Amino acid sequence: MAKFITGEALAEEVYDIIFKAKKQLLIVSPYIKLDDYFRKELFKIHKKNSEIHLIIAFGKNEKNPQRSVKKEDLAYFKDFPNVSVIYIPNLHAKYYANEKKGIITSINLYDFSFKNNVEFGVVSETTLFGGSGIDKEAWDETMKILAENYTVFIRRPNYKKKLLGKDYLGSDTILDLTDELLNGGLKTRHCVFNFMDETYSDEVKISERISREEFERINRPAKAVKPKFKAKERLLSATNLGKEKDKSFSEVIDIMVARKYIKDKNIITEVGIQIGITYKTNAKGNKWIVYPESLAEIL
């Protein structure tokens, strides 16, 4: 059921959506400015929880994005273990949601707004067994808008599987274009949904026994099955290369390791370098492996 709220009731609902999130927390706000209550009370509880995917979408001020979000607030969010930051140049909408509740509202995630402004909102709840269609429509439309805009930062957790559950091993920054954004120089759109895979270290897969012929084919010296590498062909991340053949990130890594093209997801072998596998580095010095698109033929 959807309900109109304003004043203190609106502020309290937004606070609860942030504080009580368990699996996902979506913040859509053209302007973001955090005071200590946001930092040290509401968001702090999630800062060491890799299970919560925090999505921050902000916008406006193409020539000076720091008018929309301060560098220090952006840096604060970049420290979360599982976070996506998306820039939407023409954003004016405000929407806050977790896995159970959402608010479509006029209020920015801006400390002054919560303390001084007259703001309105409509809060609605959605559960696995139904609930308000408004929240589902708002969520779905927001996902569509996120996909069409500029992903500027991605940090994802790494896990190790165990018999019951998984262990968190830390997080890696996969994409960081925040300096480009703050300098007003964003050139490339990256879809946030290309960065949704969980990654696992030392993952052991239980599968059917393969035949001797298949085993020997996989372990044949690389030069005997070396793909043709075109000097100017596209270079893709493991996630995007896998999409060419409907393979997961982990499956691509397993195949490349079996071929002896890489030692693990972070280290390229001499054979891999010879066939065109290389590293890509962003402005912050973060590095990841990219693969010639033609390697999709071996997946």
Order of alpha helices (4+ residues) and beta strands (2+ residues): beta-alpha-beta-beta-beta-alpha-beta-beta-beta-beta-alpha-beta-beta-alpha-beta-beta-alpha-beta-alpha-beta-alpha-alpha-beta-beta-alpha-beta-beta
